[in-house]
C-alpha cells in the first residue's frame, strides 16, 4: 500500500507547477499515472519513483526529462476529434459570420488552449476549411506537455485515434495514410496552426489578440483561485466582443469575470462585451 506521504509529494509538485489539484480523496487518480511513470524510468514501484524524485527535488536537481514526464502524466487528458460538435457549429454558423461582418470579411484568430495531442486544433482547421475555403484565419495551439506538442506538430495518429470522431470523408480529404497504417495531416494544411508550449498558470498571455479562445475540459482541474486568475488572463487576451468557449460541463460560477453567458445553437459560450 502506498503511503499518503508519497501521494502528497507528487500532488504538491504537480500543483506547484501546473495548478492542477489532486486532493487527498482523489489520490487514487494518481495510481495509474504514477505506474506509467515508474515503468518509463525502469523502476519497480511507486516508492522507488518517490525516492528518485524526492532526493532530486530537495537537491534542486530534478532533470528536465523527469519534470516533463511528471507533468505529462498529470495533464494527459481525454481528447478526440470533433469533441462536442455543438461548439464547432457555433463557431461556423454564428461566430465567424459575425466576425466577417464586423471586420469586412476578415477571418478569426483562434486559440486552442490546452490542445493536448492536437485533435482540437485540427478539428477547428477542418471545420473552417470545409465551409470557408477562401477565409484567411489563424489558429494558435498551446499545451504544457512537451510530448503532447511533439505529437500534435507531427499530426500523426493511429487507427484508434483517427476513428474517434473522424468522418471517413474528412479523413481522406485532410490526412494521408502512411506505410505503417497511421494517418498524418497533409502538408498543405499544417501551416494553418502554430503550436507552442505554454503554462496557463504561470506564463503571460498576449493582450487583445484573439477573436475566439477554446479552453475546454482543462480548468476543471484547477482550484477556484487559480481558475479565476487564468480566466482573467483569457479575458484580457480576447479582442472586444471575442468569445470564450469552455467544456459543456464547465462554468464561470463564482468567478466575477465580466464575460456574458450566451446560449447559441444549443450550446453555451461566453462573450467579452467591450
C-alpha positions as CSV (number, residue, x, y, z in Angstrom):
1,X,0.0,0.0,0.0
2,X,1.3,3.4,-1.0
3,X,1.8,5.9,1.9
4,X,-0.1,9.1,1.6
5,X,3.2,11.0,2.0
6,X,4.1,9.7,-1.4
7,X,0.9,10.8,-3.0
8,X,1.1,14.2,-1.3
9,X,4.7,14.8,-2.6
10,X,3.6,14.2,-6.2
11,X,0.3,16.1,-5.7
12,X,2.2,19.1,-4.3
13,X,4.8,19.0,-7.1
14,X,2.0,18.9,-9.8
15,X,0.1,21.7,-8.1
16,X,3.2,23.9,-7.8
17,X,4.0,23.7,-11.5
18,X,0.6,23.4,-13.1
19,X,-2.1,24.4,-10.6
20,X,-3.8,21.1,-11.1
21,X,-5.3,19.9,-7.8
22,X,-5.2,16.3,-6.6
23,X,-7.0,16.4,-3.2
24,X,-6.4,13.6,-0.7
25,X,-9.7,12.0,-1.6
26,X,-8.5,11.9,-5.2
27,X,-5.1,10.3,-4.7
28,X,-6.5,7.2,-6.4
29,X,-6.4,9.2,-9.7
30,X,-2.6,9.3,-9.4
31,X,-2.1,5.5,-9.1
32,X,-2.3,4.5,-12.8
33,X,-0.5,7.7,-13.9
34,X,2.4,7.1,-11.5
35,X,2.6,3.5,-12.5
36,X,3.2,4.6,-16.1
37,X,5.9,7.0,-14.9
38,X,7.9,4.5,-12.8
39,X,7.7,2.0,-15.7
40,X,9.1,4.7,-18.0
41,X,12.1,5.1,-15.7
42,X,12.6,1.3,-15.5
43,X,11.6,1.2,-11.8
44,X,9.6,-1.4,-9.9
45,X,7.1,0.6,-7.9
46,X,5.9,4.0,-6.8
47,X,8.1,4.0,-3.7
48,X,11.2,3.8,-5.9
49,X,9.8,6.6,-8.0
50,X,9.2,8.7,-4.9
51,X,12.8,8.2,-3.7
52,X,14.1,9.3,-7.2
53,X,12.1,12.5,-7.3
54,X,12.3,13.3,-3.6
55,X,16.1,13.1,-3.4
56,X,16.5,15.2,-6.6
57,X,13.8,17.7,-5.7
58,X,15.4,18.5,-2.3
59,X,18.7,19.0,-4.0
60,X,17.2,21.2,-6.7
61,X,18.3,18.7,-9.3
62,X,15.0,17.4,-10.9
63,X,16.0,16.9,-14.5
64,X,14.1,18.4,-17.4
65,X,13.1,14.9,-18.5
66,X,11.9,14.0,-15.1
67,X,10.0,17.2,-14.8
68,X,8.3,17.0,-18.2
69,X,7.4,13.3,-17.8
70,X,5.7,14.0,-14.5
71,X,3.7,16.9,-15.9
72,X,2.8,14.8,-18.9
73,X,1.2,12.1,-16.8
74,X,-0.6,14.8,-14.7
75,X,-2.1,16.6,-17.7
76,X,-2.7,13.8,-20.2
77,X,-6.5,14.2,-20.5
78,X,-9.1,12.7,-22.8
79,X,-9.3,14.1,-26.3
80,X,-10.7,13.1,-29.7
81,X,-11.6,14.7,-33.0
82,X,-14.7,17.0,-33.2
83,X,-15.4,16.6,-29.5
84,X,-18.6,18.3,-28.5
85,X,-19.7,19.2,-32.0
86,X,-22.1,21.9,-30.9
87,X,-19.1,24.3,-30.3
88,X,-18.0,23.8,-33.9
89,X,-21.5,24.6,-35.1
90,X,-21.5,27.8,-33.0
91,X,-18.1,28.8,-34.5
92,X,-19.1,28.3,-38.1
93,X,-22.8,29.3,-38.0
94,X,-22.6,32.3,-35.7
95,X,-19.1,33.5,-34.6
96,X,-17.3,33.5,-37.9
97,X,-20.1,35.2,-39.9
98,X,-20.3,37.8,-37.1
99,X,-16.6,38.4,-37.3
100,X,-16.7,38.7,-41.1
101,X,-19.4,41.3,-40.9
102,X,-17.7,43.4,-38.3
103,X,-14.2,43.1,-39.9
104,X,-15.2,43.5,-43.6
105,X,-14.8,39.8,-44.4
106,X,-11.7,39.0,-42.4
107,X,-11.4,35.7,-40.6
108,X,-10.8,34.9,-36.9
109,X,-7.7,34.5,-34.8
110,X,-8.4,31.4,-32.7
111,X,-6.6,30.0,-29.7
112,X,-6.8,26.3,-28.7
113,X,-5.6,26.4,-25.1
114,X,-4.7,23.0,-23.6
115,X,-4.6,21.5,-27.1
116,X,-3.1,18.2,-25.9
117,X,-2.1,16.0,-28.9
118,X,-3.8,18.2,-31.5
119,X,-7.2,16.8,-32.1
120,X,-9.0,20.0,-31.2
121,X,-7.0,22.5,-33.3
122,X,-7.1,20.1,-36.3
123,X,-10.8,19.8,-35.9
124,X,-11.1,23.6,-35.9
125,X,-9.0,23.7,-39.0
126,X,-11.1,21.1,-40.9
127,X,-14.4,22.6,-39.8
128,X,-13.4,26.1,-41.0
129,X,-11.9,25.0,-44.3
130,X,-15.0,22.8,-45.2
131,X,-17.3,25.8,-45.0
132,X,-15.0,28.9,-45.6
133,X,-12.5,27.8,-48.3
134,X,-11.2,31.3,-49.0
135,X,-11.2,32.6,-45.5
136,X,-8.0,33.9,-44.0
137,X,-7.7,32.8,-40.4
138,X,-5.0,31.7,-37.9
139,X,-5.0,29.1,-35.1
140,X,-2.6,29.1,-32.2
141,X,-2.5,25.9,-30.2
142,X,-0.7,25.6,-26.8
143,X,-0.1,23.0,-24.2
144,X,2.1,22.4,-21.1
145,X,3.1,18.9,-22.2
146,X,6.2,18.8,-24.5
147,X,5.5,15.2,-25.6
148,X,1.9,16.1,-26.4
149,X,3.0,19.1,-28.5
150,X,5.5,16.9,-30.4
151,X,2.8,14.6,-31.4
152,X,0.4,17.4,-32.3
153,X,3.0,19.1,-34.5
154,X,3.6,15.8,-36.4
155,X,-0.2,15.5,-36.8
156,X,0.2,11.7,-36.9
157,X,-2.4,9.4,-35.4
158,X,-3.0,5.6,-35.3
159,X,-6.2,4.0,-36.4
160,X,-7.8,4.0,-33.0
161,X,-7.2,7.7,-32.5
162,X,-8.4,8.5,-36.0
163,X,-11.6,6.5,-35.6
164,X,-12.6,8.5,-32.6
165,X,-14.8,11.2,-34.1
166,X,-13.4,11.4,-37.6
167,X,-15.8,11.0,-40.5
168,X,-14.3,9.0,-43.4
169,X,-14.8,11.7,-46.0
170,X,-13.0,14.2,-43.8
171,X,-10.2,11.8,-43.1
172,X,-9.5,11.2,-46.7
173,X,-9.6,14.9,-47.5
174,X,-7.2,16.1,-44.9
175,X,-5.0,13.1,-43.9
176,X,-2.6,10.8,-45.8
177,X,-2.2,7.2,-44.9
178,X,1.3,6.1,-44.1
179,X,3.0,2.7,-44.7
180,X,2.7,1.8,-41.0
181,X,-1.1,2.3,-41.3
182,X,-1.1,5.6,-39.3
183,X,-2.5,8.8,-40.7
184,X,-0.7,12.2,-41.0
185,X,-2.2,15.6,-41.7
186,X,-1.4,16.6,-45.3
187,X,1.4,19.1,-45.5
188,X,-0.5,21.9,-47.2
189,X,-2.8,22.2,-44.0
190,X,-0.1,22.1,-41.3
191,X,0.9,25.8,-41.7
192,X,-2.5,27.0,-40.6
193,X,-1.7,26.0,-37.0
194,X,1.1,27.4,-34.8
195,X,1.9,25.0,-31.9
196,X,3.8,26.3,-28.9
197,X,4.4,25.5,-25.2
198,X,2.5,27.5,-22.6
199,X,1.8,27.1,-18.9
200,X,-1.7,28.6,-18.3
201,X,-0.9,29.1,-14.6
202,X,2.5,30.9,-14.8
203,X,3.0,32.2,-18.3
204,X,1.8,35.6,-19.5
205,X,-0.8,35.8,-22.3
206,X,-1.0,38.2,-25.2
207,X,-3.3,41.2,-24.9
208,X,-6.4,41.7,-27.0
209,X,-5.2,39.1,-29.6
210,X,-8.0,36.6,-30.1
211,X,-11.5,36.5,-31.5
212,X,-12.1,33.1,-30.1
213,X,-10.5,31.1,-27.3
214,X,-11.2,27.4,-26.8
215,X,-10.2,26.1,-23.4
216,X,-12.3,23.0,-22.9
217,X,-12.1,20.5,-20.1
218,X,-8.9,22.0,-18.8
219,X,-9.8,24.4,-16.0
220,X,-11.9,21.7,-14.1
221,X,-8.6,20.6,-12.6
222,X,-7.8,24.0,-11.1
223,X,-8.9,25.3,-7.8
224,X,-11.2,28.4,-7.7
225,X,-8.3,30.9,-7.1
226,X,-6.2,29.7,-10.0
227,X,-9.2,29.3,-12.2
228,X,-10.1,32.9,-11.7
229,X,-6.6,34.1,-12.4
230,X,-6.4,32.1,-15.6
231,X,-9.8,33.1,-16.9
232,X,-8.9,36.8,-16.2
233,X,-5.9,36.3,-18.4
234,X,-8.1,34.8,-21.1
235,X,-10.4,37.8,-20.8
236,X,-7.5,40.2,-21.3
237,X,-6.3,38.1,-24.3
238,X,-9.7,38.4,-26.1
239,X,-10.5,41.1,-28.5
240,X,-13.6,43.2,-27.8
241,X,-16.7,41.0,-28.5
242,X,-14.5,38.0,-28.5
243,X,-15.8,34.6,-27.4
244,X,-14.5,32.2,-24.7
245,X,-15.6,28.6,-25.0
246,X,-15.3,26.0,-22.2
247,X,-16.3,22.4,-22.0
248,X,-20.0,21.7,-21.9
249,X,-19.9,20.7,-18.3
250,X,-17.9,23.8,-17.1
251,X,-19.0,27.2,-15.9
252,X,-17.7,30.5,-14.6
253,X,-19.8,30.4,-11.5
254,X,-18.3,32.5,-8.7
255,X,-15.5,34.0,-10.7
256,X,-16.7,37.6,-11.1
257,X,-15.2,37.9,-14.6
258,X,-17.1,40.3,-17.0
259,X,-17.9,37.7,-19.6
260,X,-21.5,37.4,-20.7
261,X,-23.0,33.9,-20.8
262,X,-24.9,33.2,-24.1
263,X,-26.8,30.2,-25.4
264,X,-26.3,29.7,-29.1
265,X,-27.2,26.8,-31.4
266,X,-27.9,24.6,-28.3
267,X,-24.6,25.4,-26.6
268,X,-23.2,27.8,-24.0
269,X,-20.4,30.3,-24.7
270,X,-19.1,33.5,-23.0
271,X,-18.6,36.8,-24.7
272,X,-16.4,39.8,-23.9
273,X,-18.6,42.8,-24.5
274,X,-16.0,45.6,-24.7
